Amino acid sequence: MTDPIRSVLIVGGGTAGWMAAAALQRTLGPHATVTLVESEEIGIVGVGEATVPPIRDFNIMIGLDEAEFMRETRATLKLAIVFQDWGRIGARYVHPFGAFGPGPTLGDFQQTWLALKAAGSVGPLSEYSICARAAEAGKVGRRAPDPRSPANGLFSAYHFDASLYARYLRRICEDRGVERIEGKVVDVAQRPGDGFVDSLTLEDGRRLSADLFIDCTGFRGLLIEGALKAGYEDWSHWLPVDRAVAVPCARVGPAAPYTLSTACEAGWRWRIPLQHRTGNGYVYCSDHLGDEAARETLLAGLDGEPLAEPRTLRFVTGRRRKYWDRNVVSLGLSSGFIEPLESTSIHLVQAGLTRLLQHFPDRAFSPVNIDAYNRRLGREVELIRDFVILHYHASQRDDSPFWRQVAAAPVPETLSERVEAFRDRAMLYQVGADEYFSQGSWLAVMYGQGVIPRAFNPLYAYQNHERSAAGLKHLSDLFARTVAALPDHEDFLKANNMWSGDA
């Protein structure tokens, strides 16, 4: 008979803290208390605004009403990321959600497409993704449940105001019985002998204890690093960007259903349309660009009036050597940070929570269970890291010292193997069930940035090219008709009660 966890203390609020509170309260119910301690004096990063499709599963799991969630967070829908100037200046490509081609088949779509492209009988790659076509057209819709429908491939995520999301989750959590304590932690007491965290002391003298502690204290990692010294693995030799400056601006024109990423002299800029404003940021390497120059570049590129003073954030890309150490689990920025290029920051909070629920401990805190959690989550994070590095590695730009640096930098062996497999004969593969990015994602970025296969699988030369070309032409026409019938993005939100009245 195990000794179950009876109390959980989440240290730190923000998106990560309140996501953790919502998931744990929903799962544990009356069997354990869930408490969150945060201080209004300590600011939160709060600039993460773009997500990936699994956020839908998280919101469903914690029981959110989609229309209410979108109104409360001023959310819009996201079907893709559009990359501008990444492969080379002037080049543009789309990384859509979902698959390219007709969906699951016995073969690989890119092999058929490349064979037909060599014969001159096929259109551009994005023509065979319904998400790419809808995103570029400014159209959205619900994903059809019928796998035979072309709209079955209409995957979407959200752009939302992360600060509003945290506030919304806080209200829901408190209504459901999560206790919020206002206070600043000034001391962490550990048990003698094993070093487990025993209690926290607040500035006003209050002492808080729990069985399980969740560290959501941001980059400082108050518990996981400050107390337990879990260690940090620095990845800046692969991902040298170490600054971000962010500012909202007034929304100009309709909200596009995609994130825009534009490569710049020393990094890249994001543009994220919300209902009430547009989020903007410049992620850059401080070795090649000063903070003031980055700020000026960002402000000069806005398409609306700035609504606040720009905020500069400093970070070191990497991860905790242990995400979970003894009775402390780190989530969000306290667990590490991969730059926001592919909108994975909030996803990694969700991934950490999902793994925690799968590996949920009892009060014995089995080292075998903790080690398995750290291995699984570590592998998942490394795969995302490789995918983000790919964008820099695959670029053909050499117009500035930054781009020349990343072009010359070595990459992880796990990434170079995948790039060479694609360059050799268009081979794509996934490493395992814990890998988030699909073959379609790898195809979009590698081909979009100019990694061109020298050949394709010779078996595809034997296919009936006329029949294959006719099949892809039919698919392209079907996608075109489906997208044409979809509503415009904002019309869809308003028609489905997802639009905030004050947006």
Buried (B, 14 or more C-beta within 10 A) or exposed (E): EEEEBEBBBBBBBBBBBBBBBBBBBBBBEEEBBBBBBBBEEBEBBBBBBBBBBBBBEBBEBBEBEBEEBBBBBBBBBBBBBBBBBBBBEEBBBBBBBBBBBBBEEEEBBBBBBBBBBBEEBBBEBBBBBBBBBBBBBBBBBEBBEEEEEBBBBBBBBBBBBBBBBBBBBBEBBBEBEBEBBEBEBEEBEBEEEEBBBBBBBBEEEEEBEBBBBBBBBBBBBBBBBBBBEBEBEEBBEBBBBBBBBBBBBEBEEEBBBBBBBBBBBBBBBBBBBBBBBBBBBBBBBBBBBEBEBBBBBBBEBBEBEBBEEBBBBEBEBBBBBBBBBBBBBBBBBBBBBBBBBBBBBBBBBBBBBBBBBEBBBBEEBEEEBBEBBBEBBBBBBBBBBBBBBBBBBBBBBEEEBBBEBBBEBEBBEBBBEBBEBBBEBBBBEBEEEBBBBBBBBBBBBBBBBBBEBEEBBEEBEEBEBEEBBEBBBEBBEBBBEBBEEBBBBBBBBBEBEBBBEEB
